[in-house]
Amino acid sequence: MTYKARKRLALFVLVVGLPAYVVLAVTLMSEASRFHKVVEFVIYVVLGIGWVFPLKWVFMGIGQSDPDE
């Protein structure tokens, strides 16, 4: 994937994908009031950092200058 395409994809993920993920996580956690506190904490941790690992390749090197130039 080219640098320009990755940059556009990263912007799309941050502007559209991340807010949609937040809405999904908040909806899921609204049902979590019935869980034990430890289970609820684990769910918060997984939801908080879980989105980073699948999208890590999109954000790698985006802040650097274009290597194709």
LOTOR-767346 format. One record per residue: residue in three letters; x, y, z of N, C-alpha, C in turn. Coordinates in pm, whole numbers, plus 32768, in hexadecimal, padded with zeros to 4 digits. Layout:
# LOTOR-767346
{rest->ALA	n_east->X	n_north->Y	n_up->Z	ca_east->X	ca_north->Y	ca_up->Z	c_east->X	c_north->Y	c_up->Z}
...
This chain:
# LOTOR-767346
{rest->MET	n_east->8055	n_north->7F8B	n_up->8000	ca_east->8000	ca_north->8000	ca_up->8000	c_east->805A	c_north->807B	c_up->8000}
{rest->THR	n_east->8039	n_north->80DB	n_up->7FB0	ca_east->808C	ca_north->8152	ca_up->7FA6	c_east->807C	c_north->81A9	c_up->8022}
{rest->TYR	n_east->80DA	n_north->8202	n_up->8033	ca_east->80D9	ca_north->825C	ca_up->80A7	c_east->805D	c_north->82B4	c_up->80A6}
{rest->LYS	n_east->803A	n_north->82E7	n_up->8030	ca_east->7FC7	ca_north->8341	ca_up->8025	c_east->7F45	c_north->82F7	c_up->8046}
{rest->ALA	n_east->7F39	n_north->827B	n_up->8018	ca_east->7EC1	ca_north->822D	ca_up->8035	c_east->7EB8	c_north->820B	c_up->80C9}
{rest->ARG	n_east->7F2A	n_north->81EA	n_up->8107	ca_east->7F2A	ca_north->81CD	ca_up->8196	c_east->7F06	c_north->8249	c_up->81E6}
{rest->LYS	n_east->7F34	n_north->82BD	n_up->81B9	ca_east->7F14	ca_north->8339	ca_up->81FE	c_east->7E7F	c_north->8357	c_up->81F6}
{rest->ARG	n_east->7E44	n_north->8342	n_up->8182	ca_east->7DB4	ca_north->8356	ca_up->8173	c_east->7D64	c_north->82F1	c_up->81C5}
{rest->LEU	n_east->7D92	n_north->8274	n_up->81C7	ca_east->7D4F	ca_north->820D	ca_up->8216	c_east->7D58	c_north->822C	c_up->82AB}
{rest->ALA	n_east->7DCA	n_north->825B	n_up->82D8	ca_east->7DDA	ca_north->8280	ca_up->8365	c_east->7D7D	c_north->82F3	c_up->838A}
{rest->LEU	n_east->7D6F	n_north->8354	n_up->8333	ca_east->7D14	ca_north->83C3	ca_up->834C	c_east->7C83	c_north->8393	c_up->8351}
{rest->PHE	n_east->7C5F	n_north->8339	n_up->82F6	ca_east->7BD8	ca_north->8301	ca_up->82F6	c_east->7BBD	c_north->82B3	c_up->8376}
{rest->VAL	n_east->7C1F	n_north->8265	n_up->83A3	ca_east->7C0E	ca_north->8218	ca_up->841E	c_east->7BFD	c_north->8275	c_up->8495}
{rest->LEU	n_east->7C49	n_north->82E0	n_up->849B	ca_east->7C3F	ca_north->833C	ca_up->850C	c_east->7BBF	c_north->838E	c_up->850A}
{rest->VAL	n_east->7B8E	n_north->83B2	n_up->8494	ca_east->7B19	ca_north->8409	ca_up->848D	c_east->7A96	c_north->83BA	c_up->848F}
{rest->VAL	n_east->7A93	n_north->8344	n_up->8452	ca_east->7A18	ca_north->82F7	ca_up->8448	c_east->7A1D	c_north->8279	c_up->849F}
{rest->GLY	n_east->7A87	n_north->822D	n_up->8493	ca_east->7A8F	ca_north->81AB	ca_up->84D6	c_east->7A98	c_north->81B4	c_up->856C}
{rest->LEU	n_east->7AEB	n_north->820B	n_up->859F	ca_east->7AFD	ca_north->8215	ca_up->8630	c_east->7A7F	c_north->8247	c_up->8677}
{rest->PRO	n_east->7A3A	n_north->82AD	n_up->8646	ca_east->79BC	ca_north->82D2	ca_up->8687	c_east->7953	c_north->8262	c_up->8683}
{rest->ALA	n_east->794E	n_north->8217	n_up->8615	ca_east->78F0	ca_north->81A6	ca_up->860E	c_east->7916	c_north->813C	c_up->8675}
{rest->TYR	n_east->7997	n_north->8124	n_up->8687	ca_east->79C6	ca_north->80C4	ca_up->86EB	c_east->79A4	c_north->80F4	c_up->8778}
{rest->VAL	n_east->79B0	n_north->8173	n_up->8790	ca_east->798F	ca_north->81AB	ca_up->8814	c_east->78FB	c_north->8198	c_up->8832}
{rest->VAL	n_east->78A6	n_north->81B1	n_up->87CF	ca_east->7816	ca_north->819C	ca_up->87E2	c_east->77F9	c_north->8109	c_up->87FF}
{rest->LEU	n_east->783A	n_north->80B0	n_up->87B7	ca_east->7828	ca_north->8021	ca_up->87CF	c_east->7857	c_north->7FF9	c_up->885B}
{rest->ALA	n_east->78CA	n_north->802F	n_up->8885	ca_east->7900	ca_north->800E	ca_up->890A	c_east->78A6	c_north->8045	c_up->8978}
{rest->VAL	n_east->7873	n_north->80BD	n_up->8968	ca_east->781A	ca_north->80F7	ca_up->89CE	c_east->7798	c_north->80A7	c_up->89D6}
{rest->THR	n_east->7765	n_north->807E	n_up->8964	ca_east->76EC	ca_north->802C	ca_up->8963	c_east->7704	c_north->7FA8	c_up->89AA}
{rest->LEU	n_east->7775	n_north->7F6A	n_up->898F	ca_east->7798	ca_north->7EED	ca_up->89D1	c_east->77A9	c_north->7F00	c_up->8A67}
{rest->MET	n_east->77E9	n_north->7F6B	n_up->8A90	ca_east->7802	ca_north->7F81	ca_up->8B1E	c_east->7786	c_north->7FAF	c_up->8B69}
{rest->SER	n_east->7722	n_north->7FDD	n_up->8B23	ca_east->76A5	ca_north->8000	ca_up->8B68	c_east->7662	c_north->7F82	c_up->8BA0}
{rest->GLU	n_east->767F	n_north->7F10	n_up->8B62	ca_east->764D	ca_north->7E91	ca_up->8B93	c_east->76AA	c_north->7E53	c_up->8BFC}
{rest->ALA	n_east->771E	n_north->7E8B	n_up->8C10	ca_east->7782	ca_north->7E50	ca_up->8C69	c_east->776A	c_north->7E6E	c_up->8CFC}
{rest->SER	n_east->7704	n_north->7EB9	n_up->8D1C	ca_east->76EB	ca_north->7ED9	ca_up->8DA8	c_east->76C2	c_north->7E5C	c_up->8DF7}
{rest->ARG	n_east->769D	n_north->7DF3	n_up->8DB3	ca_east->7676	ca_north->7D76	ca_up->8DF5	c_east->76ED	c_north->7D1D	c_up->8E14}
{rest->PHE	n_east->7761	n_north->7D3C	n_up->8DDB	ca_east->77D7	ca_north->7CE8	ca_up->8DED	c_east->781D	c_north->7D07	c_up->8E70}
{rest->HIS	n_east->7872	n_north->7CAA	n_up->8E9A	ca_east->78C8	ca_north->7CC0	ca_up->8F0D	c_east->792F	c_north->7D2C	c_up->8EEA}
{rest->LYS	n_east->7960	n_north->7D75	n_up->8F4C	ca_east->79BB	ca_north->7DE6	ca_up->8F33	c_east->7A3B	c_north->7DBC	c_up->8EEC}
{rest->VAL	n_east->7A70	n_north->7D47	n_up->8F0C	ca_east->7AEB	ca_north->7D18	ca_up->8ECC	c_east->7AD2	c_north->7CFB	c_up->8E38}
{rest->VAL	n_east->7A63	n_north->7CBB	n_up->8E1A	ca_east->7A40	ca_north->7C9E	ca_up->8D8F	c_east->7A29	c_north->7D20	c_up->8D43}
{rest->GLU	n_east->79E7	n_north->7D7E	n_up->8D81	ca_east->79CF	ca_north->7DFF	ca_up->8D42	c_east->7A53	c_north->7E47	c_up->8D25}
{rest->PHE	n_east->7AB2	n_north->7E40	n_up->8D82	ca_east->7B35	ca_north->7E7D	ca_up->8D6E	c_east->7B7E	c_north->7E3D	c_up->8CF7}
{rest->VAL	n_east->7B79	n_north->7DB9	n_up->8CEE	ca_east->7BBA	ca_north->7D73	ca_up->8C7F	c_east->7B7B	c_north->7D9A	c_up->8BFA}
{rest->ILE	n_east->7AF9	n_north->7DA8	n_up->8BF7	ca_east->7AB5	ca_north->7DD2	ca_up->8B7C	c_east->7AE2	c_north->7E5F	c_up->8B55}
{rest->TYR	n_east->7AEC	n_north->7EB9	n_up->8BB6	ca_east->7B1C	ca_north->7F41	ca_up->8B9A	c_east->7BA9	c_north->7F40	c_up->8B60}
{rest->VAL	n_east->7C00	n_north->7EEF	n_up->8B99	ca_east->7C8A	ca_north->7EE8	ca_up->8B69	c_east->7C8E	c_north->7EB1	c_up->8ADA}
{rest->VAL	n_east->7C45	n_north->7E46	n_up->8AC1	ca_east->7C44	ca_north->7E0A	ca_up->8A3B	c_east->7C0A	c_north->7E6C	c_up->89D5}
{rest->LEU	n_east->7B9E	n_north->7EAE	n_up->89F7	ca_east->7B64	ca_north->7F10	ca_up->899A	c_east->7BBD	c_north->7F8B	c_up->8989}
{rest->GLY	n_east->7C06	n_north->7FAE	n_up->89F1	ca_east->7C5A	ca_north->8025	ca_up->89EA	c_east->7CD5	c_north->8016	c_up->8994}
{rest->ILE	n_east->7D13	n_north->7FA1	n_up->8998	ca_east->7D8D	ca_north->7F8F	ca_up->8948	c_east->7D7B	c_north->7F2B	c_up->88D7}
{rest->GLY	n_east->7D0A	n_north->7EE8	n_up->88D2	ca_east->7CF4	ca_north->7E81	ca_up->886D	c_east->7CEA	c_north->7EB5	c_up->87E0}
{rest->TRP	n_east->7CBF	n_north->7F2F	n_up->87CC	ca_east->7CB1	ca_north->7F65	ca_up->8745	c_east->7D37	c_north->7F88	c_up->8706}
{rest->VAL	n_east->7D9D	n_north->7F99	n_up->8758	ca_east->7E1F	ca_north->7FC6	ca_up->8725	c_east->7E65	c_north->7F59	c_up->86D4}
{rest->PHE	n_east->7E62	n_north->7EDE	n_up->8704	ca_east->7EB0	ca_north->7E74	ca_up->86C5	c_east->7E85	c_north->7E51	c_up->8637}
{rest->PRO	n_east->7E05	n_north->7E49	n_up->8617	ca_east->7DE1	ca_north->7E2F	ca_up->858B	c_east->7E02	c_north->7EA4	c_up->852D}
{rest->LEU	n_east->7E07	n_north->7F1E	n_up->8562	ca_east->7E1D	ca_north->7F94	ca_up->850E	c_east->7EAB	c_north->7FCB	c_up->8517}
{rest->LYS	n_east->7F02	n_north->7F84	n_up->855A	ca_east->7F8B	ca_north->7FB4	ca_up->856E	c_east->7FD3	c_north->7FCA	c_up->84E8}
{rest->TRP	n_east->7FBF	n_north->7F72	n_up->8489	ca_east->8004	ca_north->7F7E	ca_up->8408	c_east->7FD9	c_north->7FF9	c_up->83BB}
{rest->VAL	n_east->7F60	n_north->802B	n_up->83D5	ca_east->7F30	ca_north->80A2	ca_up->838E	c_east->7F7A	c_north->811D	c_up->83BE}
{rest->PHE	n_east->7F96	n_north->8125	n_up->843F	ca_east->7FD0	ca_north->819E	ca_up->847A	c_east->8069	c_north->819E	c_up->847B}
{rest->MET	n_east->80A8	n_north->8130	n_up->8459	ca_east->813B	ca_north->812A	ca_up->845A	c_east->8175	c_north->8188	c_up->83F1}
{rest->GLY	n_east->81C5	n_north->81E8	n_up->841C	ca_east->820C	ca_north->8241	ca_up->83C2	c_east->81BA	c_north->82B2	c_up->8388}
{rest->ILE	n_east->8141	n_north->82C7	n_up->83B4	ca_east->80ED	ca_north->8331	ca_up->837B	c_east->8123	c_north->83BB	c_up->839F}
{rest->GLY	n_east->815F	n_north->83CB	n_up->8411	ca_east->8192	ca_north->844D	ca_up->843B	c_east->8216	c_north->8473	c_up->83FC}
{rest->GLN	n_east->8253	n_north->841A	n_up->83B1	ca_east->82D3	ca_north->8435	ca_up->8371	c_east->82BC	c_north->846C	c_up->82E5}
{rest->SER	n_east->8327	n_north->849C	n_up->82A9	ca_east->831A	ca_north->84D1	ca_up->8221	c_east->8303	c_north->845E	c_up->81BF}
{rest->ASP	n_east->82CE	n_north->847E	n_up->814A	ca_east->82AE	ca_north->841B	ca_up->80E5	c_east->832F	c_north->83D6	c_up->80B3}
{rest->PRO	n_east->833A	n_north->8354	n_up->80C5	ca_east->83B3	ca_north->830F	ca_up->8098	c_east->83BE	c_north->8304	c_up->8000}
{rest->ASP	n_east->8351	n_north->8319	n_up->7FB7	ca_east->8353	ca_north->8311	ca_up->7F25	c_east->838A	c_north->838F	c_up->7EE4}
{rest->GLU	n_east->8396	n_north->83FA	n_up->7F30	ca_east->83CA	ca_north->8478	ca_up->7EF5	c_east->845E	c_north->847A	c_up->7EF4}
